[in-house]
Amino acid sequence: DQQVKQNSPSLSVQEGRISILNCDYTNSMFDYFLWYKKYPAEGPTFLISISSIKDKNEDGRFTVFLNKSAKHLSLHIVPSQPGDSAVYFCAASGDYTNAGKSTFGDGTTLTVKP
Amino acid sequence: NAGVTQTPKFRVLKTGQSMTLLCAQDMNHEYMYWYRQDPGMGLRLIHYSVGEGTTAKGEVPDGYNVSRLKKQNFLLGLESAAPSQTSVYFCASSYSTAQETQYFGPGTRLLVL
């Protein structure tokens, strides 16, 4: 049973437009959500996070929205740049019956075309 | 400040051989993790450690062992490698699991023939 799902394996957008990456979760105990970005041949790096007490967190071109009732979060990148092309992983944590460890989605490959 | 480093970067093994992957972090983090990533899949947790001298199983622990003898090091061992263990292995560390931002190493690509 996959508790964190990223249903779109890939997304392609034009430079300058908005990229929206989606993530759904099933475990209502999750209370902290993170997005990681991964370039080929590198490890994932932290991008942005949101606590369940908020519904939005913004950092420059990156905004994460959380809809707790729908158990859904999304990452918006505006404007998208070719350097944003990478794999984006959604992660959720807070289930302390599971030592609070993060659970990762399968990732979405974003391609930003010049 | 090197962050999280992994040794080796790439290794080819024959079925049945053993090897140890080394992870080191210089951020004084308590928590360390070993993940594997297979094509089209996310990061699956193999084992983790919440402090020096402690280890615990993750989602996919079979065929692997770990040790955390020093706070800064987390070792992943394969006693008898199998082709199913062909993967990219990532080590990560974090200060805590409460609001855990994990810092990842660059990965070790392992091919088991």
Interface residues (C-beta under 8 A of the other chain):
Chain A: V4 Q6 P9 Y32 L34 Y36 A41 E42 G43 P44 T45 F46 S49 S51 F89 S93 A99 G100 K101 S102 F104 G105 D106 G107
Chain B: V4 Y33 Y35 G40 M41 G42 L43 R44 L45 Y48 V50 A56 G58 F90 A92 T97 A98 Q99 E100 T101 Q102 Y103 F104 G105 P106 G107
